[in-house]
Amino acid sequence: MAQSGLLLLALASILTIAGPAGADPVREARKLLYRIDTTPEEDAAIEGEPSLKRYQRAVRLLEEAWTTKAEGDSLRRDLLHAYSLVDQAGRAEGQTEAVLDNARGAGRTLGRTNPFAARLLGDAELFAGDPGAAAVTFLAVSPMSLTTDDQLAFRLGLVKAYTLQAFDDPAALRQGSAEAEGMLVTWPSHPEVRFNAGFLRALGNDDQGAIALWEATPDLLTRPEWEQALFKLLSRKSRGAFSFEVGSGVPLVEMAKLFALFRQAYLDLGRRLAVFPNPSRPTQVLLISAEEYQKQKLSWSRATYAKNQIRIRFDPGATASQFRDTIYHELTHNLVDLKTGGNIPAWLSEGLAMCLDQNPANAGYEKLLSTHLSTQAAIPLADLAGQGPWEKGPQAASLAYAHAFSAVRHLVKYHGYTKVNRLLGHLGAQRPFGEAFEEAIGMRFELFERDWLRDARAN
């Protein structure tokens, strides 16, 4: 008896929401969409129904009315609104099939070449991860049948479809780039047009062209979906070797500029050191504000590297050259760390980073070491094997940098990068440093240190 009561209650609830038999479908749909002329019981029933299901029922009621009543502006508005609500609710719930079915239904009811229905289907196909089908859908509608606003929407959808294919399809990259550049002529100041054109430029390796376009619109890179798209681009172009993040207060375009430099450094250093990162363990690159950098008490320097993570302080006044030096320096740490599995003395890692960053300011360390050696003994390189000396403040760190830079510069000058890479390879095999050094360089480490200091004092 209790079960029968529950069944009757459920049936009554359904009938309350659906409306009585023979009721006007448009009136019932408007109750679901707008709560117009609803009773308290109907309100309660509508409130308890999931949004997606409610909007889907409204669509079915309005589609029924569409086939039995004369088409009118009011009915058309209600139907388009209902389709849009189903689309939004389906996306919010991650219901891909519901989004696609809704769009296909719009095509059946309104006609596949109806601008609203075609755009709804194209966007649904993009949501479902089928950019090829989306491109076909967008291209099927004649531009002559579209208003100016519709033309913009359709061409944006088409560019997005091409872009999603362009990562792996050169033809799609060419088509998307041509479409995006053409849109720049018609809509030169539209933010999304500018973003898409810049994105495709970057995807085609025209990083500077992309940055020039993005920088000309300061508030351009502010939408979360654009940020996600840019980071996807950065990760893909580094073949998954790096993941990128930008902190609050840092313009996203700065990350784009950073990446343009980063990609070149990655290629240069990878070739020089004969190592490229493994995508299964991507290096995390963070660009954070000076305030946040100081708050985290990271370092007195411009950037840090530790545990497969590079943190770079964003200084609004920093020049491109300073950014370049920083990137080359920290990326060298990352690559030698990966190549040696962390089995590398700090002085060798720091010295290599300084030799490869080609920072003109490094010449000052030669003078600092010369001044130090004129009155004091050198710091043994064995004492610079750990990070301790670099963490004692700017003065102690500067002296440690001076020793490391001079020693590695001597090593490279007289033995070359081929032997240095061989040394890094032996260290990667976790061999003891002295043994690895002697086999790779061809002399005992103690003799190398003696020769280096004699040369340093002579200069």
Sequence and secondary structure as in RCSB ss.txt:
>XXXX:A:sequence
MAQSGLLLLALASILTIAGPAGADPVREARKLLYRIDTTPEEDAAIEGEPSLKRYQRAVRLLEEAWTTKAEGDSL
RRDLLHAYSLVDQAGRAEGQTEAVLDNARGAGRTLGRTNPFAARLLGDAELFAGDPGAAAVTFLAVSPMSLTTDD
QLAFRLGLVKAYTLQAFDDPAALRQGSAEAEGMLVTWPSHPEVRFNAGFLRALGNDDQGAIALWEATPDLLTRPE
WEQALFKLLSRKSRGAFSFEVGSGVPLVEMAKLFALFRQAYLDLGRRLAVFPNPSRPTQVLLISAEEYQKQKLSW
SRATYAKNQIRIRFDPGATASQFRDTIYHELTHNLVDLKTGGNIPAWLSEGLAMCLDQNPANAGYEKLLSTHLST
QAAIPLADLAGQGPWEKGPQAASLAYAHAFSAVRHLVKYHGYTKVNRLLGHLGAQRPFGEAFEEAIGMRFELFER
DWLRDARAN
>XXXX:A:secstr
 HHHHHHHHHHHHHHHHH STT  HHHHHHHHHH TT  HHHHHHHHTS HHHHHHHHHHHHHHHHHHS   HHH
HHHHHHHHHHHHHHHHHTT HHHHHHHHHHHHHHH TTSHHHHHHHHHHHHHTT HHHHHHHHHTS GGGS HHH
HHHHHHHHHHHHHHHHTT HHHHHHHHHHHHHHHHHSTT HHHHHHHHHHHHHTT HHHHHHHHHTSTTSTTSHH
HHHHHHHHHHHHTTTSEEEEE TTS HHHHHHHHHHHHHHHHHHHHHHT    TTS EEEEEEEHHHHHHTT  S
SSEEEETTEEEEEE TT  HHHHHHHHHHHHHHHHHHHHHTT S HHHHHHHHHHHHT GGGHHHHHHHHHHHHH
S    GGGGSSSGGGGS HHHHHHHHHHHHHHHHHHHHHHHHHHHHHHHHHHHTT  HHHHHHHHHSS HHHHHH
HHHHHHHH 
